Amino acid sequence: MKQNLSIQTITRAQTNKIILVWSEQSKRLDYLWTGESKRWVGLIAALIENFFFGASFYGFNALIPPYMEMGVFQNLCNGTDCTQQERMFGYSYLAGMMCQLCLVPLTGLLMDQIGLRVTKFVAISILCIGSLFFAFTSASAPYLLFPACMFVGLGSFASLFCNYNICSMFVRVRGLTVSLLTGVYDSSSAIAFFVSQTYPKVTIQTSFIILACGTLIYGSLMAVFILTQKEEDMVPPGQNALESPSTEFFSVRYVNTAMVKL
């Protein structure tokens, strides 16, 4: 028993050492790019990411006709009655929504325990896998649609939560930046519509493989150059109470001062 305890102690110490070394190495990435331009580029980049690689599965209804043409769940049709087939599409979407909303607290736990940057890498990996599941859903593998919706739902939401920390770089207009990121994220349902409209000239498989690769590449760049290792490091030094003049126009203090002058 003592031997088991000693092995566990050694293993735990090694794990803590690995985490410490990783944190120190990751911390160096925080200083690759600093300055006023970083937060503006970060915000624009986050908006682009949220639209193209966000909640595309929100537009799942647009994908149903192409998948039906491909014969997904076709075996559930009974003559002219395809009610069961349509229900399976609805069940897969419901599974994605439940997974997204029920498991999202894990995102916050990961951000607190292993850091913001690592959580971003985990999120985009899950999102990439989900997109690949969408790509390889076919008549012979229809049930891949369930993990596809679940992975894309969870991964995209986790990625959005990581991007929310960019709002900390805009102290006075944090509410505005949060609403912008959220609005663009929800608007990404249009991507599913674009995918359905390009079918069959561009196959579903090709479209989602492109989305999967784009998610991985774009998300990795965001994690390395924009996000920091810890959430609190996203706030620029000295800007907790006072922000630079670049967003002064949007602040309540500026508006009140202007009204007094008038």
C-alpha positions as CSV (number, residue, x, y, z in Angstrom):
1,M,0.0,0.0,0.0
2,K,2.9,2.4,0.8
3,Q,4.4,1.6,-2.5
4,N,1.2,2.5,-4.3
5,L,1.0,5.8,-2.4
6,S,4.6,6.6,-3.3
7,I,3.9,5.8,-7.0
8,Q,0.8,8.1,-6.9
9,T,2.9,10.8,-5.3
10,I,5.6,10.6,-7.9
11,T,3.1,10.6,-10.7
12,R,1.3,13.6,-9.3
13,A,4.6,15.4,-8.9
14,Q,5.5,14.7,-12.5
15,T,2.1,15.8,-13.7
16,N,2.4,19.1,-11.8
17,K,5.9,19.6,-13.2
18,I,4.7,19.1,-16.8
19,I,1.8,21.6,-16.2
20,L,4.3,24.1,-14.7
21,V,6.7,23.8,-17.6
22,W,3.9,24.1,-20.1
23,S,2.5,27.2,-18.3
24,E,5.9,28.9,-18.4
25,Q,6.4,28.1,-22.1
26,S,2.9,29.2,-22.9
27,K,3.4,32.4,-20.9
28,R,6.1,33.5,-23.4
29,L,3.6,33.5,-26.2
30,D,1.7,36.3,-24.4
31,Y,4.5,38.7,-25.3
32,L,4.8,37.8,-29.0
33,W,2.5,40.7,-29.9
34,T,1.5,43.6,-27.7
35,G,0.2,47.1,-28.2
36,E,-2.9,49.0,-29.1
37,S,-3.3,47.3,-32.5
38,K,-3.5,43.8,-31.0
39,R,-6.9,44.3,-29.4
40,W,-8.5,45.8,-32.5
41,V,-7.0,43.0,-34.8
42,G,-8.1,40.5,-32.1
43,L,-11.7,41.8,-32.1
44,I,-12.0,41.8,-35.9
45,A,-10.4,38.3,-36.1
46,A,-12.8,37.0,-33.4
47,L,-15.8,38.4,-35.3
48,I,-14.6,36.7,-38.5
49,E,-14.0,33.4,-36.7
50,N,-17.3,33.5,-35.0
51,F,-19.1,33.9,-38.3
52,F,-17.3,31.4,-40.5
53,F,-16.4,28.8,-37.8
54,G,-19.2,29.4,-35.3
55,A,-22.6,27.9,-34.8
56,S,-23.1,26.7,-38.3
57,F,-25.3,23.8,-37.1
58,Y,-27.9,26.4,-36.0
59,G,-28.8,26.4,-39.7
60,F,-29.2,22.6,-39.6
61,N,-32.6,22.7,-41.4
62,A,-30.9,23.9,-44.6
63,L,-28.7,20.8,-44.6
64,I,-31.6,18.4,-44.3
65,P,-32.5,18.4,-48.1
66,P,-29.0,17.6,-49.2
67,Y,-28.6,14.9,-46.7
68,M,-31.9,13.4,-47.7
69,E,-30.8,13.4,-51.3
70,M,-27.6,11.5,-50.2
71,G,-29.9,8.9,-48.6
72,V,-29.1,9.6,-45.0
73,F,-31.7,7.7,-42.8
74,Q,-33.4,6.6,-46.1
75,N,-33.8,3.1,-44.6
76,L,-36.4,4.6,-42.2
77,C,-38.7,5.6,-45.0
78,N,-41.8,3.3,-45.3
79,G,-42.9,3.7,-48.9
80,T,-44.1,7.3,-49.2
81,D,-44.0,7.9,-45.5
82,C,-40.7,9.4,-44.4
83,T,-41.8,10.7,-41.0
84,Q,-39.2,8.6,-39.1
85,Q,-36.5,9.9,-41.3
86,E,-37.4,13.5,-40.6
87,R,-37.6,12.8,-36.9
88,M,-34.1,11.4,-36.8
89,F,-32.8,14.7,-38.3
90,G,-34.7,16.5,-35.5
91,Y,-33.3,14.2,-32.8
92,S,-29.7,14.8,-34.0
93,Y,-30.2,18.6,-33.8
94,L,-31.8,18.2,-30.3
95,A,-28.8,16.1,-29.2
96,G,-26.4,18.9,-30.3
97,M,-28.3,21.5,-28.5
98,M,-28.5,19.5,-25.3
99,C,-24.8,18.7,-25.4
100,Q,-24.0,22.4,-26.1
101,L,-26.0,23.7,-23.1
102,C,-25.4,20.9,-20.6
103,L,-21.6,20.5,-21.1
104,V,-20.6,24.2,-21.6
105,P,-19.7,24.5,-17.8
106,L,-16.7,22.3,-18.6
107,T,-15.4,25.2,-20.7
108,G,-15.3,27.5,-17.7
109,L,-13.7,24.8,-15.6
110,L,-11.0,24.2,-18.2
111,M,-10.3,28.0,-18.6
112,D,-9.8,28.2,-14.8
113,Q,-7.7,25.1,-14.4
114,I,-5.5,24.8,-17.5
115,G,-5.7,28.2,-19.0
116,L,-7.4,30.1,-21.8
117,R,-5.0,29.3,-24.6
118,V,-5.1,25.5,-24.0
119,T,-8.9,25.6,-23.7
120,K,-9.0,27.3,-27.1
121,F,-7.0,24.5,-28.6
122,V,-9.3,21.9,-27.1
123,A,-12.4,23.8,-28.4
124,I,-11.2,24.1,-32.0
125,S,-10.1,20.4,-31.9
126,I,-13.6,19.3,-30.9
127,L,-15.1,21.7,-33.5
128,C,-12.8,20.3,-36.2
129,I,-13.8,16.7,-35.3
130,G,-17.5,17.6,-35.4
131,S,-17.1,19.2,-38.9
132,L,-15.4,16.0,-40.1
133,F,-18.3,14.0,-38.8
134,F,-20.6,16.2,-40.8
135,A,-18.4,15.6,-43.8
136,F,-18.4,11.8,-43.6
137,T,-22.1,11.4,-42.8
138,S,-23.6,9.4,-45.6
139,A,-26.3,6.8,-46.4
140,S,-23.9,4.1,-45.1
141,A,-23.0,6.0,-41.9
142,P,-26.1,8.1,-41.1
143,Y,-25.7,8.1,-37.3
144,L,-22.5,10.2,-37.6
145,L,-24.9,13.1,-37.7
146,F,-25.5,12.8,-33.9
147,P,-21.8,13.2,-32.8
148,A,-21.4,15.8,-35.6
149,C,-24.1,18.0,-34.0
150,M,-22.8,17.3,-30.5
151,F,-19.2,18.1,-31.3
152,V,-19.9,21.2,-33.4
153,G,-22.4,22.5,-30.8
154,L,-20.0,22.1,-27.8
155,G,-16.8,23.1,-29.7
156,S,-18.2,26.2,-31.2
157,F,-19.7,27.4,-27.9
158,A,-16.4,26.7,-26.1
159,S,-14.6,28.7,-28.8
160,L,-17.0,31.5,-28.4
161,F,-16.4,31.6,-24.6
162,C,-12.7,31.8,-25.2
163,N,-13.2,34.7,-27.6
164,Y,-15.3,36.5,-25.0
165,N,-12.1,37.2,-23.1
166,I,-11.1,39.6,-25.9
167,C,-13.8,41.9,-24.5
168,S,-11.6,42.4,-21.4
169,M,-9.3,44.4,-23.7
170,F,-12.1,46.9,-24.2
171,V,-12.8,47.9,-20.6
172,R,-15.3,50.7,-21.2
173,V,-17.2,49.0,-24.0
174,R,-17.2,45.5,-22.8
175,G,-20.9,45.1,-23.2
176,L,-20.8,46.3,-26.8
177,T,-18.1,43.9,-27.7
178,V,-19.9,41.0,-26.0
179,S,-23.0,41.7,-28.0
180,L,-21.1,42.0,-31.2
181,L,-19.4,38.6,-30.7
182,T,-22.7,36.9,-29.7
183,G,-24.6,38.4,-32.7
184,V,-22.0,37.3,-35.2
185,Y,-21.9,33.8,-33.6
186,D,-25.6,33.3,-34.0
187,S,-25.5,34.7,-37.6
188,S,-23.1,31.9,-38.5
189,S,-26.1,29.7,-39.2
190,A,-25.9,31.3,-42.7
191,I,-22.9,29.1,-43.3
192,A,-25.1,26.0,-43.4
193,F,-27.3,27.8,-45.9
194,F,-24.3,28.6,-48.1
195,V,-23.2,24.9,-47.9
196,S,-26.7,23.7,-48.9
197,Q,-26.9,26.2,-51.8
198,T,-23.5,25.1,-53.3
199,Y,-24.6,21.5,-53.3
200,P,-24.2,19.4,-55.5
201,K,-21.6,21.5,-57.3
202,V,-19.6,21.4,-54.1
203,T,-20.2,18.3,-52.1
204,I,-21.2,18.3,-48.5
205,Q,-18.0,16.4,-47.7
206,T,-15.8,19.0,-49.4
207,S,-17.5,21.9,-47.8
208,F,-17.2,20.5,-44.3
209,I,-13.6,19.4,-44.8
210,I,-12.7,23.0,-45.8
211,L,-14.5,24.2,-42.7
212,A,-12.7,21.7,-40.5
213,C,-9.3,22.7,-41.8
214,G,-10.2,26.4,-41.6
215,T,-11.3,26.0,-38.0
216,L,-8.0,24.3,-37.0
217,I,-5.8,26.8,-38.7
218,Y,-7.7,30.0,-37.8
219,G,-8.3,28.9,-34.3
220,S,-4.7,28.0,-33.7
221,L,-3.6,31.5,-34.9
222,M,-6.1,33.1,-32.5
223,A,-4.9,31.0,-29.6
224,V,-1.2,31.8,-30.2
225,F,-1.3,35.5,-31.2
226,I,-4.4,36.9,-29.7
227,L,-5.4,35.0,-26.5
228,T,-3.2,34.7,-23.4
229,Q,-2.5,31.8,-21.1
230,K,-4.7,33.2,-18.3
231,E,-7.9,35.1,-18.6
232,E,-6.9,38.0,-16.4
233,D,-3.9,38.7,-18.6
234,M,-6.2,39.8,-21.4
235,V,-6.7,43.1,-19.7
236,P,-4.0,45.5,-20.8
237,P,-1.8,46.8,-17.9
238,G,-3.1,50.0,-16.4
239,Q,-6.4,49.9,-18.2
240,N,-8.6,48.5,-15.5
241,A,-9.7,52.0,-14.6
242,L,-8.7,54.0,-17.6
243,E,-8.8,53.0,-21.3
244,S,-7.0,54.5,-24.2
245,P,-8.6,57.3,-26.3
246,S,-9.4,54.9,-29.1
247,T,-12.7,53.8,-27.5
248,E,-13.3,57.1,-25.6
249,F,-16.1,58.0,-28.0
250,F,-18.2,55.0,-26.8
251,S,-17.8,55.6,-23.1
252,V,-20.6,56.9,-20.9
253,R,-18.2,59.4,-19.4
254,Y,-17.5,61.0,-22.8
255,V,-21.2,61.2,-23.7
256,N,-22.0,62.8,-20.3
257,T,-19.2,65.4,-20.7
258,A,-20.3,66.2,-24.2
259,M,-23.9,66.8,-23.1
260,V,-22.7,69.1,-20.2
261,K,-20.7,71.2,-22.7
262,L,-23.7,71.5,-25.0
